[in-house]
Every structure is written in C-alpha cells, then in structure tokens.
Amino acid sequence: MESWAAPAVSTHAREVLGDAAELSLFDRRTGRVEKTRPGDVASLYVCGITPYDATHLGHAATYVAFDLVIRAWREAGHGVRYVQNVTDVDDPLLERAAATGEDWQALARRETQLFREDMAALSVIPPDVYAGAVDAIPQVIALIQRLQDRGAIYDVDGDLYFSVTADPAFGEVSGLTRDEMLALFGERGGDPDRPGKHDPLDCLVWVRQRPGEPGWDSAFGTGRPGWHVECAAIATEHLGTGFDLQGGGTDLVFPHHEMTASEAQAAWPGTAFAQAYVHQGMVGYAGKKMSKSLGNLVLASQLRRDGVDPRAIRLALLDHHYRTDWDWSHDLLVVAIARLDAWIAAVRRGGPDARATADAVRQALADDLDAPTALAAVDAWADDDGAQVDGAADLLAATIEASLGITLATS
C-alpha cells in the first residue's frame, strides 16, 4: 500500500549544531520518562486508522506526535524505520458500509486516500511500510498458526481465540487490574461474556465468515483477521520483536496494545514485543473525547477546505503536550494563525543570534516531546528586536522545519 509524499526536512540545523540530545519519552509500561536507546536505526510501529470516516483532530494529534519522535531521533543522528498499518477490514468498517450501502473496499480506499492527503498537508513524515490488514492476511495466518502450535489458540463455534494466559507478561503494558481490564474490554470491541471462552479476556484472532461479509481461505476455515493480531503480524513481519517503540493513542493501551504485545510474546517466548509503549492523549470537543462513534468530530480535511493553513492546524496541535488530554476550540486556531504569521514575519526580517533558541527547541523536544516549550522558545526569539545576526533566521527556520515540521518562507 502506498503512503504519501515525504515533506521537506532541512538538515542545516544538525550540520551547524551537531547531533541533538537523545530522545526521552514516557513509557506506559514502566510509568517513567526514560531515555530511548535505539541503535543506528530506530524502529517504530504506530497503529493506523480504520478507514470508515475522515481524519479528525484526535487522529491528527497522534500522528503529529509520532512525527515529532521521528524528527527527534533523526536530529539525534539515527536513521528511522517506521511502520504503520491500515485496518482496512474490521467490524466498524463493514458496519458503516452496510449502513450506507457502499462497497466496503471502496469506502476503505476513499477514506485512506483522504487520510494520506491530510497527513501530507500536515507535513507528517510517511511510514517506510504502510501495510493494510487485507494485504497482511498471509502474515496473520502464519502468526495464528505459530500461536496454535504453541497451544495458545482455541475454537469457539468456528471463531479462533487467543488465550491471554499463554503470555506470562499479559497485563504489563497497561498495568490495569483484572476488573479494569474487563470493563474496558467490553467497551472497546471485546466480548467478555461470550459463552465457550476459556477466559473473558481472551480475544478473537480469526473470525469465521458471516453472511454478506468478506472472507479469506485458511487452514482454520474461511474468515478474516481479528483486530489485535493484525498489528502483531504486521509489526513482527517488518520490525521483528524487540523493536524500539509501539505508539498510538491512550485509547489503544487496553485492549489493543496489551493484546498485540501478548500475542507476539506468546508466539516468540522470551522476547519483548516492543521496548517501550508511548501514547498520545485524547483530544475532545464540547467536553467529550473526539470520536467517530459520538460524531463530535472536527475534521482536518474540513478545516483545509475552509481555507485554514495546514501549518496553523499543526501549530494548534503542537501547543499541547502529547500526554495531556485537551479540548479543541476555534480560539486555539486563532492563536495558531497569529503565531504562524509572527514567525514568518520574524524570519523574513531576520533577528538576533538563534543558536541558543535552536538548541532550546531541540532540547525541549528531546525531553519527552515538550512541544509547548519549544514553541515558546521560538516565540521569544520572534519577539526579540535585538540586532540582527547574519544567518540567524536561516538557522532557526531550518530548526523549526526539521524539529517541528513547520516550513517558513525566508524571502
């Protein structure tokens, strides 16, 4: 599956300032901000969209946050291998297609393309591997077979379930109690009350074909993948086990990231699925989490159609620390547009020495992606009417482009 065109990323700041500090991030599993320790090439898996509706700002905030991770790793001197999936066959997509009378594949193609356009407009660096669940079905089948060989899979009326007790580390990603898990599992697509399951928390890995639904042949019968096993198969196929970072929104901590990790760890005992688990907070609107199911969406594509500069949308997202939950309002966009105008004007006129400001931007981002502090450092430089220093504006513009993903005109 094709991703989208890569944005311009200046190397000038790194050439002038050298490598940035190593990136530290809050790891959900340990509950601490810890320094990432990638090798020459850092590895990242971020869960992608289920393409049954357009990209809302909660999605956009997540992918901008992990775009900052990639940029910070690059500024620290690492290459990056980035994998993202598209859940292009799953219950929500099939239900939306049935409700609207649209072919499910056409719906998935259209919304995936709109997502690509939104990501390109927001200057999000594309994944190296952009993998649809449909394309990954052979890998899913192979993973289920591997789990079956280890006694981690059982049948309930033709559906296959993963036994969470097959992974001794189950529960370590989220740190939740069993009662907390059970409550969330039922709310987030699980089926804790289904008769015949060995454990209420066991999750589907292969769904036998229902009337009117798509199916693919396998040794287990005709069917389709469950949600969690899709990501486990794609991540391990393209990154192996023990990769540096699993990312997504906080709504994916449980059950999705917990189950995905356990399936991979049961398939390859003694290995960790990922070294760290990092999550973007929820973006709300009108007091509730922005979500397709609630319909309280602010769409990136609609803002773009309304003539909003995508750089201002990105700045509005960056004005919140990635780990915080916050509410969208039009006032945030007004502030972001004013900030963008001020930065462009300051870079055009030139300004005082920018080395300390550029260092501050890179250091703030290395410190658990503290984008608000980075923005404030640029604001201070833009407001400084001190004597101009040759090359200062170019250095700061290059830093802003490389680290924050905002391109500013210099002439």
C-alpha positions in Angstrom: 0.0 0.0 0.0 1.3 3.4 -0.9 1.8 6.1 1.8 2.2 9.7 0.9 4.9 12.1 -0.2 7.5 13.0 2.3 7.8 16.6 3.4 10.9 18.7 3.2 13.2 18.2 6.2 16.1 20.5 6.4 19.5 19.1 7.6 21.0 22.6 8.2 20.4 22.8 11.9 22.1 19.4 12.5 25.0 20.4 10.3 25.5 23.6 12.3 24.7 22.4 15.8 25.7 18.7 15.6 23.5 15.9 17.0 20.7 16.7 19.3 20.3 15.0 22.7 18.9 11.5 22.8 15.1 11.4 23.0 13.4 10.6 26.3 9.8 9.5 26.4 7.2 8.4 28.9 6.9 4.6 28.7 3.4 3.4 29.7 4.8 0.0 30.9 7.3 1.4 33.4 5.4 4.6 34.2 8.5 6.7 33.8 10.1 9.1 31.4 13.1 7.2 30.1 15.8 7.7 27.5 15.2 5.8 24.3 18.2 3.7 23.3 17.9 2.9 19.6 20.8 1.6 17.5 21.9 3.3 14.3 18.3 2.8 13.0 15.4 3.4 15.4 12.3 1.3 14.9 8.7 2.5 15.4 5.3 1.0 14.9 2.2 3.3 15.2 -1.3 1.9 14.9 -3.1 3.4 11.9 -6.7 4.2 11.1 -9.8 2.1 10.5 -10.8 3.9 7.3 -14.6 4.3 7.6 -14.6 8.1 8.2 -12.4 11.1 7.7 -9.3 12.1 9.8 -10.4 14.0 12.9 -8.0 16.1 15.0 -7.6 13.4 17.6 -6.1 11.3 14.8 -4.0 14.2 13.6 -2.6 14.9 17.1 -1.5 11.3 17.3 0.4 11.2 14.0 1.9 14.6 14.6 3.2 13.4 18.0 5.0 10.4 16.5 6.2 12.6 13.6 8.0 14.5 16.3 9.5 11.3 17.6 10.9 10.5 14.1 12.3 14.1 13.8 13.9 14.0 17.3 15.6 10.6 16.5 16.9 12.0 13.2 18.2 15.1 14.9 20.0 12.8 17.4 21.7 11.1 14.5 19.6 8.0 14.0 18.0 6.6 10.9 14.4 5.5 11.5 12.4 2.6 10.2 8.7 3.4 10.6 5.8 1.0 10.1 2.1 1.9 10.2 -1.0 -0.2 9.4 -4.4 0.4 8.0 -7.2 -1.7 9.4 -8.9 -2.0 6.1 -11.2 -4.8 7.1 -12.9 -4.9 10.5 -16.3 -4.6 12.2 -16.6 -0.8 12.2 -15.7 -0.6 8.5 -18.1 -3.4 7.5 -20.9 -1.9 9.6 -20.5 1.5 8.1 -20.5 0.1 4.6 -23.6 -2.0 5.3 -25.4 1.0 6.8 -24.7 3.3 3.8 -24.9 0.7 1.1 -21.4 1.4 -0.1 -18.9 -1.3 -1.1 -16.6 -1.8 1.9 -13.5 -1.8 -0.2 -14.5 1.4 -2.0 -15.2 3.1 1.4 -11.8 2.0 2.7 -9.9 3.2 -0.4 -11.6 6.6 -0.3 -11.0 7.3 3.4 -7.5 6.0 3.3 -6.7 8.4 0.4 -8.2 11.3 2.4 -6.1 10.3 5.3 -3.0 10.4 3.1 -3.9 13.9 1.9 -4.4 15.1 5.4 -1.0 13.7 6.6 0.8 15.2 3.6 -0.8 18.6 4.2 0.2 18.4 7.9 3.9 17.6 6.9 3.8 14.3 8.7 6.7 12.1 7.6 5.3 8.9 6.0 6.0 5.4 7.2 8.5 3.3 5.4 6.0 0.5 5.4 2.3 1.3 5.1 0.5 -2.0 5.4 -3.2 -2.8 5.0 -4.7 -5.6 7.0 -6.0 -7.2 3.8 -2.5 -7.3 2.3 -1.2 -8.8 5.5 -3.6 -11.7 5.8 -0.9 -14.3 4.8 1.3 -13.0 7.7 -1.8 -13.1 10.1 -2.5 -16.7 9.1 1.2 -17.6 9.7 1.2 -15.9 13.1 -2.1 -17.7 14.2 -0.6 -21.0 13.1 2.5 -20.3 15.2 0.3 -19.5 18.2 -1.8 -22.6 17.6 1.4 -24.7 17.5 2.2 -23.4 21.0 -1.3 -24.1 22.4 -2.3 -20.5 22.6 -5.3 -20.7 20.3 -8.7 -22.4 20.7 -12.0 -22.6 18.8 -15.4 -21.3 19.8 -18.1 -22.1 17.2 -15.6 -21.6 14.3 -14.0 -18.4 15.6 -10.5 -18.6 16.9 -9.4 -17.0 20.2 -6.1 -16.2 21.7 -5.6 -17.3 25.3 -4.1 -14.5 27.3 -2.7 -16.9 29.9 -0.2 -18.0 27.1 1.8 -14.9 27.8 3.1 -14.6 31.4 3.6 -10.9 30.9 0.0 -10.2 30.0 -1.1 -7.0 31.8 2.3 -5.4 32.0 1.7 -2.9 29.2 -1.4 -1.3 30.7 -0.7 -2.0 34.4 -4.5 -2.4 34.9 -6.3 -4.6 37.3 -8.3 -7.5 36.0 -11.6 -5.7 36.9 -10.4 -2.6 35.0 -9.4 -4.7 32.0 -12.8 -6.4 32.0 -14.7 -3.1 32.0 -12.6 -1.7 29.2 -12.6 -4.9 27.1 -16.4 -4.8 26.9 -16.4 -1.1 26.0 -13.7 -1.3 23.3 -14.8 -4.1 21.0 -14.2 -7.1 23.2 -16.7 -9.9 24.1 -16.1 -10.8 27.7 -19.5 -12.5 28.1 -19.3 -14.9 25.1 -20.1 -18.5 26.2 -17.4 -21.0 25.5 -14.4 -18.7 26.1 -11.7 -20.0 28.5 -11.2 -16.6 29.9 -13.4 -13.5 29.5 -10.4 -11.5 28.4 -9.4 -13.9 25.6 -9.6 -12.1 22.2 -10.5 -13.0 18.7 -7.8 -13.7 16.2 -9.8 -15.3 13.3 -13.5 -14.5 12.6 -15.3 -17.2 10.6 -17.0 -15.7 7.6 -20.5 -14.4 8.3 -23.2 -14.0 5.6 -22.5 -10.9 3.5 -19.0 -10.4 4.9 -15.7 -10.9 3.1 -13.6 -14.0 3.9 -10.2 -15.5 3.0 -9.3 -19.1 2.9 -7.1 -20.6 5.6 -6.4 -23.8 7.3 -8.8 -22.6 10.0 -11.6 -22.1 7.5 -12.8 -19.1 5.6 -12.7 -15.9 7.6 -10.9 -12.7 8.4 -8.4 -11.4 11.0 -9.2 -10.1 14.4 -8.1 -6.6 15.2 -5.1 -7.1 17.5 -3.5 -10.0 15.6 -3.3 -7.8 12.5 -0.9 -5.4 14.2 1.1 -8.2 15.8 1.6 -9.8 12.4 2.5 -6.6 10.6 4.9 -5.3 13.3 6.8 -8.6 13.6 6.9 -9.1 9.9 8.6 -5.7 9.2 10.3 -4.9 12.5 10.8 -8.3 14.3 10.4 -8.4 18.0 12.0 -6.1 20.5 11.7 -3.0 18.3 12.1 0.4 19.9 8.7 1.9 20.2 5.0 1.0 19.9 2.8 4.1 19.6 -0.8 5.2 19.4 -3.5 7.0 21.3 -4.2 6.3 25.0 -7.5 4.6 24.0 -5.3 1.8 22.5 -3.4 1.0 25.7 -6.0 -1.6 26.5 -7.1 -3.8 25.0 -5.3 -3.2 21.7 -1.6 -2.7 22.7 -1.9 -5.2 25.6 -3.3 -7.9 23.3 -1.0 -7.2 20.4 2.1 -7.4 22.6 0.9 -10.7 24.3 0.1 -12.4 21.0 3.6 -11.6 19.7 5.3 -12.6 23.0 3.3 -15.9 23.2 4.4 -16.6 19.6 8.1 -15.8 20.4 8.5 -16.7 24.1 11.2 -14.9 26.0 11.2 -11.9 23.7 9.6 -8.5 24.3 7.2 -7.2 21.6 8.5 -3.6 22.0 11.0 -1.9 24.2 8.6 1.0 25.1 5.0 2.0 24.7 4.1 5.6 24.2 0.7 7.2 23.9 -0.9 10.4 22.8 -3.6 11.9 25.0 -7.2 12.3 23.8 -8.5 15.4 22.0 -12.0 16.3 23.0 -14.7 18.6 21.6 -17.6 20.0 23.5 -16.5 18.2 26.7 -16.2 14.7 25.3 -13.4 12.7 23.6 -13.5 13.3 19.9 -14.6 10.1 18.2 -16.4 8.8 15.2 -18.9 6.9 17.3 -20.0 10.1 19.2 -19.9 12.2 16.0 -18.3 15.2 17.7 -15.6 15.4 15.1 -13.5 18.3 13.9 -12.0 17.1 10.6 -8.6 18.1 9.3 -9.9 17.9 5.8 -12.8 20.3 6.5 -10.5 22.8 8.1 -8.3 22.7 5.0 -11.4 23.1 2.7 -12.3 26.1 4.8 -9.0 27.7 3.8 -7.1 27.1 7.1 -3.3 26.9 6.5 -2.3 23.3 7.5 0.7 24.8 9.3 -1.6 26.6 11.6 -3.5 23.3 12.3 -0.2 21.6 13.1 0.8 24.5 15.4 -2.5 24.3 17.2 -1.8 20.6 17.9 1.8 21.2 19.0 0.6 23.8 21.6 -0.4 20.9 23.8 1.9 18.3 25.4 1.3 15.0 23.7 0.5 13.2 27.0 -2.3 15.7 28.0 -6.0 15.4 27.2 -7.4 18.6 25.9 -10.4 20.2 24.1 -10.4 21.7 20.7 -11.8 25.2 20.2 -11.8 27.7 17.4 -9.8 30.0 19.8 -6.8 27.6 19.6 -6.8 28.0 15.8 -6.9 31.9 16.1 -3.8 31.7 18.4 -2.0 29.3 16.0 -2.7 31.5 13.0 -1.3 34.6 14.8 1.8 32.6 15.9 2.4 31.4 12.3 2.2 34.9 11.0 4.5 36.2 13.7 7.1 33.5 13.0 7.0 34.1 9.2 7.4 37.9 9.7 10.3 37.4 12.2 12.2 35.0 9.9 11.7 37.4 6.9 13.1 40.4 8.7 15.9 38.5 10.5 16.8 38.6 14.1 19.4 38.1 16.9 21.6 35.1 17.3 19.5 31.9 17.2 21.8 29.2 18.3 20.6 29.2 21.8 17.0 29.2 20.6 17.6 26.4 18.2 19.3 24.4 20.9 16.3 25.1 23.2 13.9 23.8 20.6 15.8 20.6 20.1 16.3 20.1 23.8 12.6 20.6 24.6 11.6 18.0 22.1 14.2 15.6 23.3 12.7 16.0 26.8 9.5 13.9 26.3 8.4 15.9 23.3 7.8 19.1 25.1 6.5 20.9 22.1 4.8 23.8 24.0 8.2 24.8 25.5 9.8 24.6 22.0 7.1 26.9 20.6 7.6 29.3 23.5 11.3 29.5 22.7 10.6 30.4 19.1 8.0 33.0 20.2 10.7 34.7 22.4 13.1 34.9 19.5 10.4 36.2 17.2 9.6 38.9 19.8 13.2 39.9 20.3 14.1 43.1 18.3 17.8 42.9 19.1 20.5 43.4 16.5 20.3 41.1 13.5 22.9 38.4 13.1 23.6 37.0 9.7 22.3 33.5 9.2 20.3 33.5 12.4 16.9 33.4 10.7 18.0 30.7 8.3 19.3 28.6 11.2 16.1 29.0 13.2 13.9 28.3 10.2 15.8 25.2 9.5 15.4 24.0 13.1 11.7 24.7 13.0 11.3 22.7 9.8 13.4 19.8 10.9 12.2 19.5 14.5 8.7 20.9 14.5 7.6 20.2 10.9 6.7 23.8 10.1 8.2 25.3 6.9 8.7 29.1 7.0 9.4 31.3 4.0 12.7 33.2 4.3 12.2 35.5 1.4 
